[in-house]
Amino acid sequence: MALLEILEYPDPRLRTKAAPVESFDDELQTLIDNMLETMYDAPGIGLAATQVDQHRRLVVMDVSEDKSDPRVLINPEYTPIGDEMAPLQEGCLSIPDSYVEVPRYLQVHLRALDRHGTPYELDADGLLAHCIQHELDHLEGVLFVDYLSSLKRERIKKKMQKRHKQMS
């Protein structure tokens, strides 16, 4: 397995809309394993393929306390269960050290394929529901900064540009 580079905002590749996964071959299995390793190493609770410059509808996540419940979501879709929303503080591996409250649906119904292409569905609430919505946004080229005012978004963008200059 290998650690993958996580793209950081404002990299334009983060705005790429992901294409459906059609082949469940060895290359996909390796990508899934590498994404899980990268997510755990970061450390994070979710990672979309878009964030590692692989523009496919693939997400890995693990919201368990002890990192013992890895999930693979391929070609995922969700629908809200009810219309109740609440803000929860979000961070993002592509926007390190920035945390903002983003309103999300409290409950969602997820439909996805597992790493072998087997369909599954689940109802999620709490942190899992929040994480699903955040990661599926990535597959559409949407970042949590898009939910902020232009002033706050610009502030984060400048902070990230400064960070990139310091790291260069």
Summary of the structure (lengths in Angstrom):
residues: 168
radius of gyration: 15.5
end to end distance: 26.5
largest distance: 46.4
contacts: 494
relative contact order: 0.18
helix: 36%
strand: 31%
